[in-house]
């Protein structure tokens, strides 16, 4: 795979021997690729990503994989908080309010190639390719509601959530019941927490709870195969079931 190696960011440090376990997808929210390169490579900005993919599918390698790029910020996944140390960050030249407000075919094609390469090279699990909004749901929205997750699940790069039948749903509901998770809200928070989301402060804080649900909806309620009237509660139960059965 060909990368442009001409531009390098000084914004990185050591991973301290941490293994690469996650891939985080972002959008730049900037005007175009030259502006994104300049931003991600400017020392004062104190941000970077390992890769940037332009609208025409060109892949720029700004920080070597072995280093810790600074793209995640304050974030959380599966009880881990130093996400930069364990992840690869990919920025897409996309701005929801700009001329670059489409995820072009060429951009997504290059992204898929890159993801397939990393999955193999670093043994990345299907559940470990994430949105910035997954790991920072209270602060971030990228890569946003229009990002084509379905195209990644169709290519078997990330998991798809298969619909369960009634008896399978009952297994999970009985399990919740036996462990005294009575309300739908309690069950949803537990499911989100097992999947990896930061639920540490949402039990008693409705504002944060709603933000978390919003971030979840951005990711799962657009491109996936779910009927409009299926509630987020049942979707989450199915997601949890699928999550627990996904090995790699
Ligand atoms: Zn981001």
Boltz pocket constraint, residues with backbone or C-beta under 6 A from the ligand:
constraints:
  - pocket:
      binder: B
      contacts: [[A, 25], [A, 26], [A, 27], [A, 71], [A, 132], [A, 140], [A, 142]]
      max_distance: 6.0
